[in-house]
Amino acid sequence: MVFAHDTESSLLAAVDLVNAEEPPSTMTTVAELEAFYARHGYTGRLDGTDHELARVRALAPRLRRLLLADRDHAPGLVNELLAQEHAVPRLVRHAGQDWHLHAVAADAPLDTRIVVETAMAMIDVVRADEHSRLAVCADADCDGLVLDLSRNRSRRYCSVACTNRNAQAALRARRAGAAAG
C-alpha cells in the first residue's frame, strides 16, 4: 500500500468523480450519485437530491486542478480548500474502519466532505512527493485521470476501455508492420 487506507480511498473517489464528468458523463442521476457514495464507502449525510448531484458534479474541475497540481502549487490549493471549508482535522473510527482522519462533520454536505477529504489526501501526496502517481490518461483521445497505485508505477490508462483500445491499436500496428516487412 502506497498511502494510508483513507488517503487511497479519497484519491480513488476523487479520480472517479473527475472521470465521471469526462464525456460521456457517467454520473447524471441521483441513483448514480448514490452508487458512487456506496462504492467509495462514504458515511454521513446523503441527501439524494438533484441539487446535491449538481453540487457534487460541479466539484470535478476543482478536483482535477488539485489532483494534477505539481508539488509547488498543490499546497496552496490544499490550504485554500481547507480554509474555505473551515476544516479541523480529527481522528475518528466508525463502521468497521480503524482510526482515520475526518476534517468536517459527518452531517456536512457531501460535496464539502468530498473536497475536504481530497484535500486531506493530497497532503499525504505532497508530503510523500508522490505526484507522479496522478496523471492524465495516456490515450490520446482521453482526458481521464489515472491514479497509479501499482508497485512499479506502470498504470498509464484511466480505464480498461482505454487500455484495451490502445492494446488493440498496438497489435494492429505490429501486424501491419510485420505484413509490410
N, C-alpha and C positions, 0 to 999 in steps of 0.2 A: 504494500500500500504506500503510495507516494505521500498522501496527505491524511490527516485525521478523517474519520468517517463523516463528520458533519461538514467538513470542508469539501470533500469529494461530492457529497450529496448536493450541497448548494451549487457547486460548479456544474454538475451534471444537469440540475434543474434549470440553471440559467442558460446553459448552452441549448438545452431542449426548447426553452421558451423562445430564444432568439431564432433558432432554426424553424420553429413552428410558424414564424412570420415570413420566412422565405417562400416565394411562390412555388407551388400553391400553398396558401396558408392552411395549416392543419389544426388550428385552434379557433374555430369560428362559432362554436356553440357552447352553451353553459355545460352541457354534458361532456364536451372535450376538456373544458376547464376542470371539471370535477375529476375526470380521468387523470389529468396532469397532476392535480393535487394528491390523489391517491397514489399514483405511480412514483411520485417523489417523496412520499412519506410525510407530507406536511401535517402539522397538527394545529389546533386552534381554529379560529374563526374562518368559516367559508360561507359567504352569503348566497352563492349560487344564483346571482342575478346577471342580467345583461350589462349593467353598469360595472359590476366587478370584473366581468370578462373584458370589457373595453379598457378598464384601468390596467389590468394585467397585460393585455396585448400592447398597450402604449409603452410599457417598460422596455420592449425589445431594443429600440435604438440606444437607449441609455445603457442597457446591459451590454450590448455589443461594443459600444465605445469603451466601457470599463474593462471588459474581458480582453480586448485587443490592445489596450494601452500598454506602453512599454514601462519598464521599471522606474523611469524617471517621472512619468506622468500618472501612473496608477495611484500612487499615494495621495496626490491632490484630489483625484476623483473620489477615492475611498473616503477621505476625510470630509469632503463636501457632502457626500451622500449620508454619511453617519451623522453629521451635524444637522442636516436638513430634517432628518427623522428623529432627532433627539435620542439617539441610540445610547443605551447604557448596558454594556456587556455584563452578563451574569451567567453563572453556571446553573444548568437545570438537568433534571433526569425525569424521563417520562416514557410511557408506552413501550417498555422493553428496550429503551436506549439508555446507555450509560451516560455519565456526565458529559455534557457538551455545552456550547455557548449559544445563547439567545441574547438579542440586544434590544428587542421590543417585546411588548406584552403579547400573549397569545391571542388576545382579543383585538389586536391591531388589524387593520385591513390587510388582506392577503398581498396586495401589491407592495405595501410598506414592508411586510415581512420578507418578501422575495428580494427587494432592493437591499435591505439591511443584511440579510443572510449572505447575499452575493458579495457585498462589500466586505463583510467579515471574512469570507472565504478568500477574497483577494488579498487580505492582509497576509495570510499564510503563503500565497503565491509570491508576493513581493519579498517577504522575509526569507523564503527558501530560494529565491531567484529562479523560479520555475516558469517564467513567462513563455518559454519555448513550448510548453505543453498546450498552449492555446494558440490556434492559428485558423486561417481561412482554409476551407476545403481545397485540395489540390486539383479538383475537377475544374477545368477552365470555364465551364458553363454554370458553376455553382458558387454562391456566396455564403454557404452554410459555415458554421463554426465547428471546429474539431477540438475536443478535449482529449489529449493523448495521455492516458494513464498507464500505458504499456511500459514495461520494464526497459525495453530497448528503444523507446521513443519512435516507433515505426508507423504509427497511425497517421494517415495522410488525408483520409476522406471522412466526410461527416456522416455518411450513411452506407449501408450495404448497397443501396441502389447506385450511388456514385462509385463505390469500389468495383462493383460488377460491370458497370458501364465502361470504366477505364480498363479493366482487365480484358474485357471483350475487344475493345479498340486496340489494345496492345497485341492481343492474339491475332486479330485480323491483319495488323501491320506486319507482324512476324511472318505470317503465312504469305502475305503479298510479297514480302522481301525474299522469301525462300523460293517462291514461284518465279520471281523475276531473275533470280540468281542462278 
